[in-house]
Amino acid sequence: MSTNDIKVSICGIGYVGLCLAAGLAKKGYRVICVDVDEERIAQVAAGKAPIFEPQLEEFLSEGVEAGLLTATLDIKEAVMGSDITFLCVGTPCDDTGYIDLKYIREVSKELGEVLKEKEDFHVLSVKSTVIPGTTDGVVKPIVEEYSGKTAGVDFGLAMTPEFLKEGSAIADMMEPDKTVIGALDDASREKLELLFSVFPGAVVTCDLRSAEMIKYANNSFLATKISFINEIANMCEKFGADSTIVARAIGLDVRIGPKFLMAGCGFGGSCFPKDVKALYSAAKEAGYDSKILKATLAVNEVQPLRVVDALQNLLGDLSGKKIAILGLAFKPDTDDMREAPVIKIVNELLEQGAQVVATDPVAIPNAQKILGDKISFASEISDALAGADAAAIVTEWAQFKALSPDDFLQAMNSPVVVDGRKIYDPKVMLGAGVKYFQIGYSQDCSFVPK
């Protein structure tokens, strides 16, 4: 079988499934998307992206127009018309950090029922982020029960984690650093190696549980780097050191690297908070209490509130003060509000009696679903800043980076700016007369060691 002969179906067209479908279609594969959400299926079938992600809609539209990408509500149609099925359903965390496998269980049952009627060897590959032991301990027995077949003999089973960054997911899909293929059987491994051979980057082949663990280890390490540099930045303020210079210098060490060393108001999104919590909870259940992961989560839990602390230090009592929030999404180039630091910031500001107006290039509709009418929203930056007593930078959008000190001085009631993403030069802002605070930077510090 050549690469062009492989047909793929994708169960679950959330963030991961959509980007996978778009990328595979771009490479010339025939892809069938299946989901229970009728509206989402209709959008994808029309070449429209249900979420904001650079290049995603362009790729989906091209795939639909070329006849390579289709969408259906019928899982049987999708599986019968493909050779490989990727499971991309959600695995949300509960309040204790444990992942909920209900969608994994449901789709495994449905896949088993379809495979019972399929004669050809079919490969199932889990791409959802799941705790080690899920693919062979949950998916495998369910599919075997409802298909009456044996994994590794009558159908293939694999685990291929994703490593996409929101805001650059399509670029990551097309130019991956690595592809991890955890396979139960050689036939599945070989077919997946062939499928992904059209993409660059290293290929790591391993067992199912190692593949599952790689995903969690990868994200937990990156989250730990963020919490670490935030701790360092908090210390820099006390010592009178510049955390930007510190981060740049340690990032030059090839053993450390510069990525994920930008201090700020914490990480959010669909992956890091959920994955670190899930790994910590699963490890604790298995008998190991990870002090590093616990600390990573603890630092990130309170880091967003440093923005509120800074506003209180600069303004005093926040009651009745108008605070402009620049940035709602957890990072730029996405409209994702899941675990966004701004949620904690806004709720604490409201608790302090502040009036909040927020702006974001694309995330306002999603933010309205979460924050409702508790705050005001402005489509233009100038409208958000007009008459504000202070501004807080929460997302490092290019539009915010382009602002000058004069934009704050002329529009605001008082030029107070708390930079939670380190996007401005403190000396420039302070020199222009802006009352400015940046996480990890101290204008004046009198600390002297004893």
Backbone hydrogen bonds, N-H to C=O, Kabsch-Sander energy under -0.5 kcal/mol:
donor,donor_aa,acceptor,acceptor_aa,energy
5,D,2,S,-1.0
6,I,2,S,-0.6
6,I,3,T,-1.2
8,V,30,R,-2.7
9,S,84,I,-2.8
10,I,32,I,-2.6
11,C,86,F,-2.8
12,G,10,I,-0.8
12,G,34,V,-3.0
18,L,14,G,-2.5
19,C,15,Y,-1.8
20,L,16,V,-2.4
21,A,17,G,-2.6
22,A,18,L,-2.7
23,G,19,C,-2.4
24,L,20,L,-2.5
25,A,21,A,-2.3
26,K,22,A,-1.9
27,K,23,G,-1.2
28,G,25,A,-1.7
29,Y,24,L,-2.3
30,R,6,I,-0.8
31,V,29,Y,-0.5
31,V,68,L,-3.4
32,I,8,V,-2.6
33,C,31,V,-0.5
33,C,70,T,-2.7
34,V,10,I,-2.7
35,D,72,T,-1.2
38,E,36,V,-0.9
41,I,37,D,-2.3
42,A,38,E,-2.4
43,Q,39,E,-2.1
44,V,40,R,-2.5
45,A,41,I,-2.6
46,A,42,A,-1.1
47,G,44,V,-2.0
48,K,43,Q,-3.1
53,E,51,I,-0.6
56,L,53,E,-2.0
57,E,53,E,-0.6
59,F,55,Q,-2.4
60,L,56,L,-2.7
61,S,57,E,-2.8
62,E,58,E,-2.1
63,G,59,F,-2.3
64,V,60,L,-2.4
65,E,61,S,-2.6
66,A,62,E,-1.9
67,G,64,V,-1.3
68,L,63,G,-2.2
69,L,63,G,-1.5
70,T,31,V,-2.3
72,T,33,C,-2.9
75,I,73,L,-0.8
78,A,74,D,-1.7
79,V,75,I,-2.6
80,M,76,K,-2.7
81,G,77,E,-1.2
82,S,79,V,-1.6
83,D,7,K,-3.0
84,I,7,K,-1.7
85,T,123,V,-2.9
86,F,9,S,-2.5
87,L,125,S,-2.6
88,C,11,C,-2.9
88,C,86,F,-0.8
94,D,98,Y,-2.6
97,G,94,D,-1.6
100,D,92,P,-3.5
101,L,99,I,-0.6
105,R,101,L,-2.8
106,E,102,K,-2.3
107,V,103,Y,-2.4
108,S,104,I,-1.9
109,K,105,R,-2.0
110,E,106,E,-2.1
111,L,107,V,-2.6
112,G,108,S,-2.3
113,E,109,K,-2.2
114,V,110,E,-1.8
115,L,111,L,-2.9
116,K,112,G,-1.5
117,E,114,V,-1.6
118,K,114,V,-0.5
118,K,115,L,-0.7
123,V,83,D,-2.3
124,L,122,H,-0.5
124,L,156,G,-2.3
125,S,85,T,-3.1
125,S,123,V,-0.5
126,V,158,A,-2.6
127,K,87,L,-2.7
128,S,87,L,-1.6
130,V,128,S,-0.7
134,T,131,I,-1.9
137,G,133,G,-1.5
138,V,134,T,-2.5
139,V,134,T,-2.2
140,K,135,T,-2.3
142,I,138,V,-1.5
143,V,139,V,-2.7
144,E,140,K,-2.6
145,E,141,P,-2.2
146,Y,142,I,-2.2
147,S,143,V,-1.9
148,G,144,E,-2.1
152,G,155,F,-3.2
153,V,150,T,-1.6
154,D,150,T,-3.0
155,F,150,T,-1.1
156,G,122,H,-2.6
158,A,124,L,-2.4
159,M,182,G,-3.4
160,T,126,V,-2.2
162,E,127,K,-0.6
166,E,164,L,-0.5
168,S,165,K,-2.3
172,D,168,S,-2.3
173,M,169,A,-2.5
174,M,170,I,-2.3
175,E,171,A,-2.2
179,T,202,A,-2.5
181,I,179,T,-0.5
181,I,204,V,-3.3
182,G,159,M,-2.7
182,G,180,V,-0.5
183,A,181,I,-0.6
183,A,206,C,-2.1
184,L,157,L,-2.8
185,D,157,L,-0.6
189,R,185,D,-1.9
190,E,186,D,-2.8
191,K,187,A,-2.1
192,L,188,S,-2.4
193,E,189,R,-2.5
194,L,190,E,-1.9
195,L,191,K,-2.3
196,F,192,L,-2.5
197,S,193,E,-0.5
197,S,194,L,-0.7
198,V,195,L,-0.7
199,F,196,F,-1.8
202,A,177,D,-1.7
204,V,179,T,-3.1
205,T,203,V,-0.6
206,C,181,I,-2.3
211,A,207,D,-1.8
212,E,208,L,-2.0
213,M,209,R,-2.2
214,I,210,S,-2.4
215,K,211,A,-1.3
216,Y,212,E,-1.2
217,A,213,M,-3.1
218,N,214,I,-2.6
219,N,215,K,-2.2
220,S,216,Y,-2.6
221,F,217,A,-2.1
222,L,218,N,-1.8
223,A,219,N,-2.5
224,T,220,S,-2.2
225,K,221,F,-2.1
226,I,222,L,-1.8
227,S,223,A,-2.5
228,F,224,T,-2.6
229,I,225,K,-2.5
230,N,226,I,-1.9
231,E,227,S,-2.1
232,I,228,F,-2.4
233,A,229,I,-2.5
234,N,230,N,-2.2
235,M,231,E,-2.0
236,C,232,I,-2.5
237,E,233,A,-1.7
238,K,234,N,-1.0
239,F,235,M,-2.2
240,G,236,C,-1.7
241,A,236,C,-2.1
243,S,241,A,-0.7
243,S,440,G,-2.6
246,V,242,D,-2.0
247,A,243,S,-2.8
248,R,244,T,-2.1
249,A,245,I,-2.4
250,I,246,V,-2.5
251,G,247,A,-1.9
252,L,248,R,-0.6
252,L,249,A,-1.0
253,D,250,I,-1.2
254,V,252,L,-0.5
256,I,253,D,-2.3
257,G,253,D,-2.6
261,L,258,P,-1.0
263,A,261,L,-0.8
265,C,420,G,-1.1
269,G,338,R,-2.4
275,D,271,C,-3.6
276,V,272,F,-2.5
277,K,273,P,-2.0
278,A,274,K,-2.5
279,L,275,D,-2.6
280,Y,276,V,-2.5
281,S,277,K,-2.7
282,A,278,A,-2.6
283,A,279,L,-2.6
284,K,280,Y,-2.2
285,E,281,S,-2.1
286,A,282,A,-1.8
287,G,284,K,-1.0
288,Y,283,A,-3.2
290,S,288,Y,-0.8
291,K,289,D,-0.8
294,K,290,S,-1.8
295,A,291,K,-2.1
296,T,292,I,-2.5
297,L,293,L,-2.2
298,A,294,K,-2.3
299,V,295,A,-2.6
300,N,296,T,-1.7
301,E,297,L,-1.8
302,V,298,A,-1.1
303,Q,299,V,-1.6
305,L,302,V,-0.9
306,R,303,Q,-1.7
307,V,304,P,-1.6
308,V,304,P,-0.6
309,D,305,L,-2.4
310,A,306,R,-2.2
311,L,307,V,-2.0
312,Q,308,V,-2.3
313,N,309,D,-2.2
314,L,310,A,-2.0
315,L,311,L,-2.6
316,G,312,Q,-2.3
320,G,353,G,-2.9
321,K,318,L,-2.0
323,I,321,K,-0.7
323,I,355,Q,-3.3
324,A,322,K,-0.5
324,A,390,A,-2.9
325,I,323,I,-0.5
325,I,357,V,-2.9
326,L,324,A,-0.6
326,L,392,A,-2.9
327,G,325,I,-0.9
327,G,359,T,-2.7
330,F,336,D,-2.0
334,T,331,K,-0.5
335,D,52,F,-0.7
340,A,337,M,-1.8
343,I,340,A,-1.8
344,K,340,A,-0.6
344,K,341,P,-0.5
345,I,341,P,-1.8
346,V,342,V,-3.1
347,N,343,I,-2.2
348,E,344,K,-2.1
349,L,345,I,-2.3
350,L,346,V,-2.6
351,E,347,N,-1.8
352,Q,348,E,-1.6
353,G,350,L,-1.4
354,A,349,L,-2.5
355,Q,321,K,-3.3
356,V,354,A,-0.5
357,V,323,I,-2.2
358,A,376,S,-2.5
359,T,325,I,-2.3
367,A,363,A,-2.5
368,Q,364,I,-2.5
369,K,365,P,-1.1
370,I,366,N,-1.0
371,L,367,A,-3.5
372,G,367,A,-0.5
372,G,368,Q,-1.5
374,K,371,L,-1.9
376,S,356,V,-2.7
378,A,358,A,-2.8
384,A,380,E,-1.5
385,L,381,I,-2.2
386,A,382,S,-1.6
387,G,411,A,-2.6
388,A,385,L,-2.4
389,D,322,K,-2.5
390,A,322,K,-1.3
391,A,416,V,-2.5
392,A,324,A,-2.9
393,I,418,V,-2.7
394,V,326,L,-2.7
394,V,392,A,-0.7
395,T,326,L,-1.6
397,W,395,T,-1.7
400,F,397,W,-0.8
401,K,397,W,-1.8
402,A,398,A,-1.6
403,L,400,F,-1.4
407,D,404,S,-1.0
408,F,404,S,-0.9
408,F,405,P,-0.7
409,L,405,P,-2.6
410,Q,406,D,-2.7
411,A,407,D,-0.9
412,M,408,F,-2.1
413,N,388,A,-2.0
414,S,388,A,-1.6
416,V,414,S,-2.4
417,V,415,P,-0.5
417,V,435,K,-2.7
418,V,391,A,-3.0
419,D,417,V,-0.6
419,D,437,F,-3.5
420,G,393,I,-1.6
420,G,418,V,-1.0
422,K,419,D,-0.5
429,M,425,D,-2.3
430,L,426,P,-3.0
431,G,427,K,-2.0
432,A,428,V,-1.3
433,G,430,L,-1.2
434,V,429,M,-2.2
435,K,415,P,-3.1
436,Y,434,V,-1.1
437,F,417,V,-2.5
439,I,419,D,-1.6
441,Y,438,Q,-2.1
